[in-house]
Amino acid sequence: MSPVISAKKLSLTFKTNDGPVHALSEVDLEINEGEFVSFIGPSGCGKTTFLRVVADLEQPTGGSITVNGKTPAEARQNRDYGYVFQAPALLPWRTVQKNVALPLEIIGMGKKEQEERTKRTLEMVNLAGFEKKFPWQLSGGMQQRASIARALAFDADLLLMDEPFGALDEIVRDHLNEQLLKLWSDTKKTICFVTHSIPEAVYLSTKIVVMSPRPGRVIDVIESTLPKIRPLDIRETPEFLKIAHRVREGLRTGNAYTENANDE
């Protein structure tokens, strides 16, 4: 079976007034169907840039990438993925239901099917009963769940999540991590998830991609040995701490690599 995402020597350099910015440098990576893959690294290491390339929001300047065997542009046109941004980005004048239905309206889906689809996705994120509420009537965590429901509305098999819980407090974040893990287990979707949190990356993922500071390179790819069913207290187990230690060491290695490169 071919990978959902395949990147080979993927590079991206931005041109700025201050000179070129090398966001990604020769990234080789394969993501397979049903995996939960977290990207972790310091700010500016290319985590979000990689997701934006997958989503056809940025164009690579070197190498190649395919999404379900297609170019990112073809995958976008085929609606092969849903995208969850760092902020919920809900329209304040639309109800929760109408926010979730917005992409379905844009593609011309019939009203009855829209209602069925939004009802199902809101149930998936535990927002049933909040359909008629407006974004300002929801907590930050509930707004982000509505954003996830909107991304799920296309019913795509690939979900791209750009640090969706980064602005939330730890208690809410833990709760949403549990819900997201259950959602992934129930739907069998492939998820690419950007985070700055080592515990979050280890708790959620089947695979962790550790990236170096700019230029963004893959320092380590860690296959998780944790069971798929993970209560929050798994974070206190030796196996969890072992994986977290490896992630931390990878981040240190990435920083050392950058410092050495700058000295040359």
Secondary structure per residue as TSV (DSSP state, phi and psi in degrees):
chain	resnum	aa	ss	phi	psi
A	1	M	-	360.0	131.3
A	2	S	-	-74.3	150.8
A	3	P	-	-67.1	154.6
A	4	V	S	-68.4	-43.6
A	5	I	E	-126.9	130.9
A	6	S	E	-132.9	114.2
A	7	A	E	-112.6	132.1
A	8	K	E	-129.9	116.9
A	9	K	E	51.0	36.9
A	10	L	E	-71.0	125.6
A	11	S	E	-133.6	150.9
A	12	L	E	-147.9	123.7
A	13	T	E	-120.5	124.9
A	14	F	E	-90.0	140.1
A	15	K	E	-93.9	125.9
A	16	T	E	-129.5	169.4
A	17	N	T	-63.8	-24.4
A	18	D	T	-93.1	7.6
A	19	G	E	111.7	176.2
A	20	P	E	-68.6	143.9
A	21	V	E	-117.0	117.0
A	22	H	E	-89.7	98.5
A	23	A	E	-81.3	-40.5
A	24	L	E	-132.2	141.5
A	25	S	E	-135.1	105.9
A	26	E	E	49.9	55.5
A	27	V	E	-82.0	123.4
A	28	D	E	-111.1	122.3
A	29	L	E	-160.9	139.1
A	30	E	E	-124.0	134.9
A	31	I	E	-122.1	124.5
A	32	N	-	-99.9	163.9
A	33	E	T	-57.5	132.8
A	34	G	T	83.3	-0.3
A	35	E	-	-80.0	150.6
A	36	F	E	-110.6	106.8
A	37	V	E	-112.6	120.9
A	38	S	E	-101.6	140.4
A	39	F	E	-108.4	124.4
A	40	I	E	-132.6	144.0
A	41	G	-	170.7	171.4
A	42	P	S	-68.1	164.8
A	43	S	T	-57.5	138.2
A	44	G	T	83.7	12.7
A	45	C	S	-90.8	-2.2
A	46	G	S	99.6	8.9
A	47	K	H	-60.7	-55.1
A	48	T	H	-66.7	-36.8
A	49	T	H	-59.1	-40.9
A	50	F	H	-60.7	-45.8
A	51	L	H	-61.7	-39.1
A	52	R	H	-68.1	-31.5
A	53	V	H	-68.0	-43.9
A	54	V	H	-57.2	-40.2
A	55	A	T	-84.2	3.1
A	56	D	T	66.3	27.4
A	57	L	S	-93.6	-17.4
A	58	E	S	-134.7	149.1
A	59	Q	-	-107.0	127.0
A	60	P	-	-66.5	153.4
A	61	T	S	-105.6	-1.3
A	62	G	E	-163.7	156.4
A	63	G	E	75.9	-163.2
A	64	S	E	-144.7	158.3
A	65	I	E	-150.5	139.6
A	66	T	E	-127.0	150.5
A	67	V	E	-126.3	113.8
A	68	N	T	54.0	38.1
A	69	G	T	77.6	4.1
A	70	K	B	-116.0	166.9
A	71	T	-	-69.4	157.1
A	72	P	H	-55.4	-36.3
A	73	A	H	-64.1	-42.8
A	74	E	H	-66.5	-38.9
A	75	A	H	-64.7	-39.3
A	76	R	H	-63.6	-45.8
A	77	Q	H	-63.7	-29.2
A	78	N	T	-87.4	-1.1
A	79	R	T	55.1	51.7
A	80	D	-	-81.5	-6.3
A	81	Y	E	-146.5	159.0
A	82	G	E	-112.6	150.8
A	83	Y	E	-127.3	126.2
A	84	V	E	-111.5	120.4
A	85	F	-	-87.9	172.1
A	86	Q	S	-61.6	-39.9
A	87	A	S	-103.5	149.3
A	88	P	-	-58.7	-33.8
A	89	A	-	54.3	44.1
A	90	L	-	-88.5	144.6
A	91	L	-	-79.4	120.6
A	92	P	T	-66.5	-21.1
A	93	W	T	-91.7	-0.1
A	94	R	S	-110.4	144.8
A	95	T	-	-67.6	169.2
A	96	V	H	-55.9	-46.8
A	97	Q	H	-59.9	-43.8
A	98	K	H	-72.1	-29.8
A	99	N	H	-65.0	-44.9
A	100	V	H	-65.7	-34.8
A	101	A	H	-79.4	-11.7
A	102	L	H	-52.6	-51.1
A	103	P	H	-63.4	-27.8
A	104	L	H	-72.8	-36.3
A	105	E	H	-61.8	-43.6
A	106	I	H	-61.4	-36.9
A	107	I	T	-86.3	0.7
A	108	G	T	82.9	23.8
A	109	M	-	-67.7	143.9
A	110	G	-	-61.7	151.2
A	111	K	H	-61.3	-41.4
A	112	K	H	-64.2	-44.2
A	113	E	H	-66.7	-36.0
A	114	Q	H	-57.2	-47.8
A	115	E	H	-62.7	-42.1
A	116	E	H	-65.1	-43.0
A	117	R	H	-66.9	-45.1
A	118	T	H	-67.3	-37.5
A	119	K	H	-60.0	-45.2
A	120	R	H	-65.6	-44.7
A	121	T	H	-71.1	-34.2
A	122	L	H	-67.3	-34.5
A	123	E	H	-65.4	-36.7
A	124	M	H	-63.3	-30.6
A	125	V	T	-105.4	17.1
A	126	N	T	60.1	41.8
A	127	L	-	-117.2	16.4
A	128	A	T	-60.8	134.1
A	129	G	T	98.3	-9.2
A	130	F	-	-110.8	14.4
A	131	E	T	-57.4	-37.8
A	132	K	T	-91.8	-0.1
A	133	K	-	-76.0	155.7
A	134	F	-	-98.9	156.6
A	135	P	G	-51.9	-38.9
A	136	W	G	-67.7	-12.8
A	137	Q	G	-91.4	-0.2
A	138	L	S	-108.1	153.9
A	139	S	-	-71.8	168.4
A	140	G	H	-59.8	-40.9
A	141	G	H	-65.3	-39.0
A	142	M	H	-68.8	-37.5
A	143	Q	H	-61.0	-41.3
A	144	Q	H	-69.0	-33.7
A	145	R	H	-65.4	-37.3
A	146	A	H	-63.7	-38.1
A	147	S	H	-63.3	-40.4
A	148	I	H	-64.9	-41.2
A	149	A	H	-59.9	-40.5
A	150	R	H	-61.8	-41.2
A	151	A	H	-67.2	-30.8
A	152	L	H	-78.4	-15.1
A	153	A	T	-60.6	-32.0
A	154	F	T	-68.6	-17.3
A	155	D	-	60.8	35.8
A	156	A	-	-76.2	154.6
A	157	D	S	-84.3	-8.8
A	158	L	E	-118.9	129.3
A	159	L	E	-121.5	122.5
A	160	L	E	-104.1	123.9
A	161	M	E	-127.6	113.4
A	162	D	E	-98.2	88.2
A	163	E	S	47.0	56.1
A	164	P	T	-70.0	-20.5
A	165	F	T	-109.7	9.9
A	166	G	T	-62.6	-29.8
A	167	A	T	-92.8	2.4
A	168	L	S	-96.2	155.0
A	169	D	-	-72.4	165.2
A	170	E	H	-63.1	-37.4
A	171	I	H	-65.5	-47.4
A	172	V	H	-64.6	-40.1
A	173	R	H	-61.5	-44.6
A	174	D	H	-59.1	-43.8
A	175	H	H	-62.2	-44.5
A	176	L	H	-70.2	-32.7
A	177	N	H	-61.1	-43.5
A	178	E	H	-61.1	-43.9
A	179	Q	H	-66.4	-40.0
A	180	L	H	-65.5	-40.1
A	181	L	H	-62.9	-40.0
A	182	K	H	-66.9	-41.7
A	183	L	H	-59.7	-44.9
A	184	W	H	-63.0	-42.4
A	185	S	H	-64.4	-38.7
A	186	D	H	-74.3	-37.3
A	187	T	H	-95.1	-19.3
A	188	K	-	62.5	25.4
A	189	K	-	-74.9	160.3
A	190	T	E	-90.1	128.2
A	191	I	E	-123.8	130.7
A	192	C	E	-110.6	123.3
A	193	F	E	-131.0	122.3
A	194	V	E	-94.6	134.8
A	195	T	E	-151.8	158.0
A	196	H	S	-105.2	-1.4
A	197	S	-	-99.7	120.5
A	198	I	H	-63.6	-49.4
A	199	P	H	-58.5	-39.1
A	200	E	H	-64.0	-45.7
A	201	A	H	-60.3	-45.3
A	202	V	H	-69.6	-40.5
A	203	Y	H	-64.7	-41.4
A	204	L	H	-85.0	-28.7
A	205	S	-	-97.1	151.5
A	206	T	S	-93.6	-20.4
A	207	K	E	-145.9	136.1
A	208	I	E	-119.9	124.6
A	209	V	E	-102.8	114.0
A	210	V	E	-95.9	126.5
A	211	M	E	-116.6	151.3
A	212	S	-	-89.1	162.3
A	213	P	S	-60.0	165.3
A	214	R	S	-50.5	132.6
A	215	P	S	-75.4	138.9
A	216	G	B	-64.2	116.6
A	217	R	-	-126.9	155.3
A	218	V	E	-84.4	114.9
A	219	I	E	-85.7	-39.0
A	220	D	E	-155.5	147.0
A	221	V	E	-122.9	115.0
A	222	I	E	-108.1	119.9
A	223	E	E	-86.0	121.6
A	224	S	-	-74.4	139.4
A	225	T	-	-102.6	6.4
A	226	L	S	-73.9	150.0
A	227	P	-	-65.3	156.1
A	228	K	S	-68.4	-32.1
A	229	I	S	-87.7	115.1
A	230	R	-	-132.0	101.2
A	231	P	-	-68.0	159.4
A	232	L	G	-59.9	-31.4
A	233	D	G	-73.3	-1.4
A	234	I	G	-63.6	-19.5
A	235	R	G	-67.6	-11.7
A	236	E	G	-98.8	2.0
A	237	T	S	-84.8	155.1
A	238	P	H	-58.8	-38.8
A	239	E	H	-65.3	-41.2
A	240	F	H	-62.0	-47.4
A	241	L	H	-64.9	-32.0
A	242	K	H	-65.1	-44.6
A	243	I	H	-66.3	-42.5
A	244	A	H	-60.2	-39.0
A	245	H	H	-63.1	-41.2
A	246	R	H	-65.2	-39.3
A	247	V	H	-61.4	-45.6
A	248	R	H	-62.0	-41.4
A	249	E	H	-65.3	-37.0
A	250	G	H	-63.4	-40.5
A	251	L	H	-64.4	-39.0
A	252	R	H	-66.6	-40.6
A	253	T	H	-61.4	-41.4
A	254	G	H	-62.2	-41.2
A	255	N	H	-65.2	-39.8
A	256	A	H	-65.3	-38.7
A	257	Y	H	-60.3	-44.7
A	258	T	H	-65.9	-41.6
A	259	E	H	-62.7	-41.6
A	260	N	H	-66.5	-40.0
A	261	A	H	-64.5	-37.3
A	262	N	H	-70.4	-24.9
A	263	D	H	-78.3	-20.1
A	264	E	-	-76.9	360.0
